[in-house]
């Protein structure tokens, strides 16, 4: 165990319950000289995968004597100001589940700040609310308060609204939407995106000799993203898309689609579905000979659900997901800190704040530059390695797992570097 650093967190909530939660948390910070959170040292924070130098252009200095009205933290030099970091989450959203998620993500953000040991960083929150215009207003307020980078928001519509506000002020954004259409230079998506999973599973299947690919996808936004990635990635591995079938996820009957797909004679079939729907779909594919020896079943991260175990037609199927137990230290740390198991997305806010802490060590004007954020070597976070592309996309290092009778087995581990072998 290590002692928590004395870091002050500034918050702005509309929700009284969340404000009370943060007041209790701030008491823990004040007592950090006498107390400690278990397992602090075991959580893997984002860090550069390589120490190779990156050339960055010069930029105007941040803070300094020009911001004398800003909050000064204990122990800071007279000519030094705190680094202000904005975080926008849906604290007052109309959905109780969404508000709970926002609170958990804020907990993880604070935990990362404590773990970073940075005593000159202040988190200032903004309320995404229902999204869109509310998020844009929150961004404007944060920028007036002098933030140098914005973490969040969560929803695609909110990211779309915040982007032009942040761009006009020259403030980068690390958002959590999984919709790649809202990514752009300066707006980076630190999220779990189906496109990464499709790329990884298609590449692995091709490496195992599969060339004729088909896909069975839901007729919704998720299916649209998977379809676009599938059609792009299969030709890049010298494969051929022989069929794409879409189905109504509310109906559940895929028998007609399975029969049509069988006539295309694929040797690999991607099924972008999870849970009970996946089990029934696998059974339908099996009837038409599209599961087992004739065709290899492939999946996305939706397969990373133990409820599918025991379905024999899925045994041997492959899917792409983070390395198993990669986030176990984070989960233990969060549970010890807050007494509850964190939702998966909480790890994203932890990584975002930890990344800010890491980059804050760079000189003023360079720390959050595009060159720094898009370092091609990437970073190592709670769920494995990741890196931002100049267009705002996020690439992740994923493992390939096989469905077994009693669990998921790693058949290809997640990569530990983005560098190509021999480079």
C-alpha positions as CSV (number, residue, x, y, z in Angstrom):
1,X,0.0,0.0,0.0
2,X,1.1,3.6,-0.6
3,X,-0.2,6.8,0.8
4,X,-2.6,8.9,-1.3
5,X,-1.0,12.1,-2.6
6,X,-2.6,15.3,-1.4
7,X,-4.5,16.4,-4.5
8,X,-7.3,18.8,-4.5
9,X,-10.3,18.0,-6.9
10,X,-12.6,20.9,-7.8
11,X,-16.1,19.7,-8.8
12,X,-19.3,21.3,-10.1
13,X,-22.4,19.1,-9.8
14,X,-26.1,19.6,-10.3
15,X,-26.8,16.4,-8.4
16,X,-26.7,16.8,-4.6
17,X,-26.1,13.1,-4.1
18,X,-23.0,13.2,-6.3
19,X,-21.8,16.3,-4.5
20,X,-22.1,14.5,-1.2
21,X,-20.2,11.6,-2.6
22,X,-17.3,13.8,-3.7
23,X,-17.3,15.7,-0.4
24,X,-16.7,12.3,1.3
25,X,-14.0,11.5,-1.2
26,X,-12.3,14.8,-0.6
27,X,-12.2,14.0,3.1
28,X,-10.2,10.9,2.2
29,X,-7.8,13.1,0.3
30,X,-7.3,15.4,3.3
31,X,-6.6,12.3,5.5
32,X,-4.2,10.8,2.9
33,X,-1.2,11.5,5.1
34,X,-2.6,8.9,7.6
35,X,-4.5,6.5,5.3
36,X,-3.9,4.6,2.1
37,X,-5.9,2.8,-0.6
38,X,-5.1,-0.9,-1.0
39,X,-3.4,-2.0,-4.2
40,X,-2.6,1.5,-5.4
41,X,0.8,0.4,-6.7
42,X,-0.6,-2.6,-8.6
43,X,-2.7,-0.6,-11.0
44,X,-1.1,-0.2,-14.4
45,X,-1.3,3.4,-15.5
46,X,-1.0,4.6,-19.1
47,X,2.7,4.9,-20.0
48,X,4.7,5.3,-23.2
49,X,5.5,2.0,-24.8
50,X,8.8,3.4,-25.9
51,X,11.0,6.2,-24.6
52,X,12.0,7.2,-28.2
53,X,11.9,10.9,-28.7
54,X,9.1,12.6,-30.5
55,X,9.7,15.9,-32.4
56,X,7.1,18.5,-31.4
57,X,6.6,22.1,-32.6
58,X,6.8,24.9,-30.1
59,X,3.6,26.3,-28.7
60,X,2.5,29.1,-26.4
61,X,3.1,28.6,-22.7
62,X,0.3,27.6,-20.5
63,X,-0.6,29.2,-17.2
64,X,2.2,31.3,-15.6
65,X,1.8,34.8,-14.2
66,X,-1.0,35.4,-16.7
67,X,-3.5,33.4,-14.6
68,X,-3.0,34.9,-11.1
69,X,-6.7,34.5,-10.3
70,X,-6.6,30.7,-10.6
71,X,-6.6,28.4,-7.6
72,X,-3.1,27.8,-6.2
73,X,-2.4,24.4,-4.6
74,X,-0.4,24.0,-1.4
75,X,3.4,23.8,-2.0
76,X,3.3,25.4,-5.5
77,X,5.9,28.0,-6.4
78,X,4.7,31.7,-6.5
79,X,5.0,31.8,-10.3
80,X,3.3,28.4,-10.8
81,X,-0.4,27.7,-11.4
82,X,-2.3,24.5,-11.2
83,X,-2.9,22.5,-14.4
84,X,-6.7,22.6,-14.9
85,X,-8.3,19.6,-16.6
86,X,-12.0,19.5,-17.5
87,X,-14.1,16.4,-17.3
88,X,-17.6,16.3,-18.8
89,X,-19.9,13.4,-17.9
90,X,-23.8,13.0,-17.8
91,X,-24.1,13.6,-14.0
92,X,-27.7,14.9,-14.3
93,X,-28.9,12.7,-17.1
94,X,-32.6,11.6,-17.0
95,X,-31.5,7.9,-16.8
96,X,-30.6,6.7,-13.3
97,X,-28.4,4.0,-14.9
98,X,-26.5,6.7,-16.8
99,X,-26.1,8.9,-13.7
100,X,-24.7,5.9,-11.8
101,X,-22.3,5.3,-14.7
102,X,-21.2,8.9,-14.6
103,X,-20.5,8.7,-10.9
104,X,-18.5,5.5,-11.3
105,X,-16.4,7.1,-14.1
106,X,-15.8,10.2,-11.9
107,X,-14.7,7.9,-9.1
108,X,-12.2,6.2,-11.4
109,X,-11.0,9.6,-12.6
110,X,-10.2,10.7,-9.1
111,X,-8.6,7.4,-8.3
112,X,-6.2,7.9,-11.3
113,X,-5.4,11.4,-10.1
114,X,-4.5,10.1,-6.7
115,X,-2.4,7.3,-8.2
116,X,-0.6,9.6,-10.5
117,X,1.1,11.4,-7.6
118,X,0.6,14.8,-9.4
119,X,0.1,17.6,-6.9
120,X,-0.4,20.3,-9.4
121,X,-3.5,19.0,-11.3
122,X,-7.1,20.2,-10.7
123,X,-10.1,18.3,-12.1
124,X,-13.0,20.6,-12.9
125,X,-16.3,19.0,-13.9
126,X,-18.9,19.9,-16.4
127,X,-22.4,18.3,-16.7
128,X,-23.2,16.7,-20.0
129,X,-26.8,16.3,-18.8
130,X,-28.9,14.9,-21.7
131,X,-26.2,15.7,-24.2
132,X,-25.9,18.0,-27.2
133,X,-26.3,21.7,-26.3
134,X,-25.8,21.0,-22.5
135,X,-22.4,19.4,-23.2
136,X,-21.4,22.4,-25.4
137,X,-22.3,24.8,-22.7
138,X,-20.3,22.8,-20.2
139,X,-17.3,22.9,-22.5
140,X,-17.6,26.7,-22.9
141,X,-17.7,27.1,-19.1
142,X,-14.7,24.9,-18.6
143,X,-12.7,26.8,-21.2
144,X,-13.5,30.1,-19.4
145,X,-12.1,28.5,-16.3
146,X,-8.8,27.8,-18.0
147,X,-8.8,24.1,-18.6
148,X,-6.0,22.9,-21.0
149,X,-7.6,19.6,-22.0
150,X,-11.2,18.2,-21.8
151,X,-11.9,14.6,-20.8
152,X,-15.3,13.3,-22.0
153,X,-18.1,13.7,-22.9
154,X,-19.7,10.2,-23.2
155,X,-22.4,10.4,-25.9
156,X,-21.7,10.8,-29.6
157,X,-24.1,13.8,-29.9
158,X,-22.4,15.5,-27.0
159,X,-18.9,14.9,-28.5
160,X,-20.2,16.4,-31.8
161,X,-21.5,19.5,-30.0
162,X,-18.3,20.0,-27.9
163,X,-15.8,19.5,-30.8
164,X,-16.2,22.9,-32.5
165,X,-16.2,24.7,-29.1
166,X,-12.9,23.0,-28.1
167,X,-11.4,23.4,-31.5
168,X,-12.0,27.2,-31.5
169,X,-10.2,27.5,-28.2
170,X,-7.4,25.1,-29.2
171,X,-8.3,22.6,-26.5
172,X,-7.9,18.9,-27.2
173,X,-10.6,16.5,-26.2
174,X,-10.4,12.8,-25.1
175,X,-13.9,11.6,-25.4
176,X,-15.6,8.2,-24.6
177,X,-18.0,7.7,-27.5
178,X,-17.6,4.5,-29.5
179,X,-19.0,6.2,-32.6
180,X,-16.0,6.8,-34.9
181,X,-18.0,9.3,-37.0
182,X,-17.5,12.0,-34.2
183,X,-13.7,11.6,-34.1
184,X,-11.6,14.3,-35.8
185,X,-8.2,15.8,-35.4
186,X,-8.1,17.1,-31.8
187,X,-11.0,15.0,-30.7
188,X,-9.7,11.6,-29.7
189,X,-11.9,8.6,-28.8
190,X,-10.7,6.6,-25.9
191,X,-13.4,3.9,-26.2
192,X,-14.1,0.3,-27.0
193,X,-14.9,0.4,-30.7
194,X,-16.2,-2.6,-32.7
195,X,-14.0,-1.7,-35.6
196,X,-10.9,-2.7,-33.6
197,X,-12.4,-6.1,-32.8
198,X,-13.4,-6.7,-36.5
199,X,-9.9,-5.8,-37.7
200,X,-8.2,-8.1,-35.2
201,X,-10.5,-11.1,-35.7
202,X,-10.4,-10.9,-39.5
203,X,-6.6,-10.6,-39.5
204,X,-6.3,-13.6,-37.2
205,X,-8.7,-15.7,-39.3
206,X,-6.8,-14.9,-42.4
207,X,-3.5,-15.9,-40.7
208,X,-5.1,-19.3,-40.1
209,X,-5.9,-19.8,-43.8
210,X,-9.5,-18.5,-44.1
211,X,-10.3,-16.6,-47.3
212,X,-14.1,-16.7,-47.8
213,X,-15.7,-14.4,-45.2
214,X,-19.4,-13.9,-44.5
215,X,-21.1,-11.9,-41.7
216,X,-24.4,-12.1,-39.9
217,X,-25.1,-8.7,-38.4
218,X,-28.0,-6.9,-36.6
219,X,-29.9,-4.2,-38.5
220,X,-28.9,-1.4,-36.2
221,X,-26.2,1.2,-35.7
222,X,-23.8,-1.3,-34.2
223,X,-24.3,-3.6,-37.2
224,X,-23.7,-0.7,-39.5
225,X,-20.3,0.0,-37.9
226,X,-19.3,-3.7,-38.0
227,X,-20.4,-4.1,-41.7
228,X,-18.3,-1.1,-42.8
229,X,-15.3,-2.4,-41.0
230,X,-15.8,-5.9,-42.3
231,X,-16.1,-4.8,-45.9
232,X,-12.9,-2.7,-45.5
233,X,-10.8,-5.1,-43.6
234,X,-11.4,-8.4,-45.4
235,X,-9.9,-7.3,-48.7
236,X,-6.8,-6.0,-46.8
237,X,-6.0,-9.5,-45.7
238,X,-6.5,-10.9,-49.2
239,X,-9.9,-12.3,-48.3
240,X,-13.2,-12.1,-50.1
241,X,-16.5,-11.1,-48.6
242,X,-18.9,-13.7,-50.0
243,X,-22.0,-12.6,-48.2
244,X,-23.4,-10.2,-45.5
245,X,-26.8,-10.9,-44.0
246,X,-28.7,-8.5,-41.8
247,X,-31.4,-9.5,-39.3
248,X,-33.8,-7.8,-37.0
249,X,-32.4,-8.0,-33.4
250,X,-35.9,-7.7,-32.0
251,X,-37.1,-10.7,-33.9
252,X,-34.4,-13.3,-33.2
253,X,-35.2,-15.5,-36.2
254,X,-32.2,-15.8,-38.5
255,X,-33.1,-19.0,-40.2
256,X,-33.7,-17.4,-43.6
257,X,-30.4,-15.5,-43.4
258,X,-28.6,-18.7,-42.4
259,X,-30.0,-20.6,-45.3
260,X,-29.0,-17.8,-47.8
261,X,-25.5,-17.6,-46.3
262,X,-25.0,-21.3,-46.6
263,X,-25.3,-21.0,-50.4
264,X,-22.3,-18.6,-50.5
265,X,-20.0,-21.3,-49.0
266,X,-18.0,-19.2,-46.6
267,X,-15.2,-20.8,-44.6
268,X,-15.5,-18.1,-41.8
269,X,-18.6,-16.4,-40.5
270,X,-18.6,-13.3,-38.3
271,X,-21.6,-13.1,-35.9
272,X,-21.9,-9.7,-34.2
273,X,-24.2,-10.6,-31.4
274,X,-24.0,-11.7,-27.8
275,X,-25.9,-13.4,-25.0
276,X,-29.1,-15.5,-25.6
277,X,-29.3,-14.1,-29.1
278,X,-25.9,-15.4,-30.0
279,X,-26.7,-18.9,-28.7
280,X,-29.9,-19.2,-30.8
281,X,-28.1,-17.8,-33.8
282,X,-25.3,-20.3,-33.5
283,X,-27.9,-23.1,-33.4
284,X,-29.5,-21.8,-36.6
285,X,-26.1,-21.6,-38.3
286,X,-25.3,-25.2,-37.2
287,X,-28.5,-26.5,-38.9
288,X,-27.2,-25.1,-42.2
289,X,-23.7,-26.4,-41.6
290,X,-22.2,-23.0,-40.9
291,X,-20.8,-23.9,-37.5
292,X,-18.0,-26.4,-36.8
293,X,-15.8,-28.0,-39.4
294,X,-17.4,-26.4,-42.4
295,X,-17.0,-22.8,-41.3
296,X,-15.2,-21.1,-38.5
297,X,-17.4,-18.9,-36.3
298,X,-15.9,-15.5,-35.5
299,X,-17.1,-12.9,-33.0
300,X,-16.8,-9.4,-31.7
301,X,-16.4,-8.2,-28.1
302,X,-20.1,-9.0,-27.5
303,X,-19.0,-12.6,-27.2
304,X,-17.0,-11.8,-24.0
305,X,-19.9,-12.9,-21.9
306,X,-19.8,-16.1,-19.8
307,X,-23.5,-16.7,-20.4
308,X,-22.6,-18.1,-23.8
309,X,-20.6,-20.9,-22.3
310,X,-22.2,-24.3,-22.5
311,X,-23.6,-23.7,-26.0
312,X,-21.9,-26.5,-27.9
313,X,-22.4,-24.9,-31.3
314,X,-20.1,-22.1,-30.2
315,X,-17.3,-24.3,-28.9
316,X,-14.1,-23.4,-30.8
317,X,-15.5,-20.1,-32.0
318,X,-13.0,-17.2,-32.0
319,X,-13.5,-13.6,-30.9
320,X,-11.4,-10.5,-30.2
321,X,-11.4,-8.9,-26.8
322,X,-8.9,-7.4,-24.2
323,X,-6.5,-9.9,-22.6
324,X,-8.4,-11.8,-19.9
325,X,-7.8,-10.3,-16.4
326,X,-5.9,-7.4,-17.8
327,X,-8.1,-5.1,-15.7
328,X,-8.2,-7.2,-12.6
329,X,-5.8,-5.0,-10.6
330,X,-8.0,-2.0,-11.5
331,X,-11.1,-3.7,-10.4
332,X,-9.6,-4.8,-7.1
333,X,-8.3,-1.2,-6.5
334,X,-11.7,0.3,-7.3
335,X,-13.6,-2.2,-5.1
336,X,-11.2,-1.5,-2.2
337,X,-11.6,2.3,-2.7
338,X,-15.4,2.5,-3.2
339,X,-16.9,-0.8,-2.0
340,X,-18.5,-1.7,-5.3
341,X,-17.5,-3.3,-8.6
342,X,-16.9,-0.7,-11.4
343,X,-18.7,-0.8,-14.7
344,X,-16.4,-1.6,-17.6
345,X,-16.4,2.0,-18.9
346,X,-14.9,3.3,-15.6
347,X,-11.5,2.1,-16.8
348,X,-11.7,4.5,-19.7
349,X,-11.9,7.6,-17.4
350,X,-9.1,6.1,-15.3
351,X,-6.9,5.8,-18.3
352,X,-7.8,9.3,-19.6
353,X,-6.8,11.0,-16.3
354,X,-3.7,8.8,-15.9
355,X,-2.6,9.8,-19.5
356,X,-3.1,13.4,-18.7
357,X,-0.9,12.9,-15.6
358,X,1.7,11.3,-17.7
359,X,1.8,14.0,-20.4
360,X,1.7,16.8,-17.8
361,X,5.4,16.2,-17.3
362,X,6.1,17.6,-20.7
363,X,6.9,21.3,-21.2
364,X,4.1,23.9,-21.4
365,X,2.6,24.0,-24.9
366,X,3.8,20.5,-25.8
367,X,2.2,18.3,-23.2
368,X,-1.2,18.0,-24.9
369,X,-0.1,18.7,-28.5
370,X,-1.3,16.4,-31.3
371,X,2.2,15.0,-31.5
372,X,2.2,14.0,-27.9
373,X,-1.3,12.5,-27.9
374,X,-0.7,10.6,-31.2
375,X,2.6,9.1,-30.2
376,X,2.8,6.1,-32.6
377,X,4.3,4.0,-29.9
378,X,1.1,4.3,-27.9
379,X,0.4,3.8,-24.3
380,X,-0.3,1.0,-21.9
381,X,-3.5,1.3,-19.9
382,X,-5.9,-0.7,-17.8
383,X,-7.1,-2.9,-20.7
384,X,-3.9,-3.2,-22.6
385,X,-2.1,-1.0,-25.1
386,X,-3.8,1.8,-27.1
387,X,-2.9,4.7,-29.3
388,X,-4.7,7.6,-31.0
389,X,-4.6,8.2,-34.7
390,X,-4.3,11.7,-36.1
391,X,-7.9,11.5,-37.2
392,X,-9.1,10.9,-33.6
393,X,-9.6,7.1,-33.9
394,X,-8.2,4.8,-31.2
395,X,-6.4,1.5,-31.9
396,X,-6.3,-1.1,-29.2
397,X,-4.2,-4.3,-28.7
398,X,-6.6,-7.2,-28.4
399,X,-6.3,-10.9,-27.8
400,X,-8.0,-13.7,-29.7
401,X,-10.1,-16.0,-27.4
402,X,-11.6,-19.3,-28.2
403,X,-14.9,-20.5,-26.6
404,X,-14.4,-23.7,-24.6
405,X,-16.7,-26.0,-22.7
406,X,-15.8,-24.3,-19.4
407,X,-14.3,-20.9,-20.3
408,X,-12.5,-18.7,-22.8
409,X,-9.0,-19.7,-23.8
410,X,-6.4,-17.4,-25.3
411,X,-5.3,-18.6,-28.7
412,X,-3.4,-15.4,-29.6
413,X,-2.3,-13.0,-26.8
414,X,-2.8,-9.3,-27.0
415,X,0.2,-7.6,-28.5
416,X,2.5,-5.7,-26.1
417,X,3.7,-3.2,-28.7
418,X,2.4,-1.5,-31.9
419,X,5.9,-1.8,-33.5
420,X,6.1,-4.4,-36.3
421,X,8.4,-7.4,-35.7
422,X,11.8,-6.7,-37.0
423,X,11.4,-2.9,-36.9
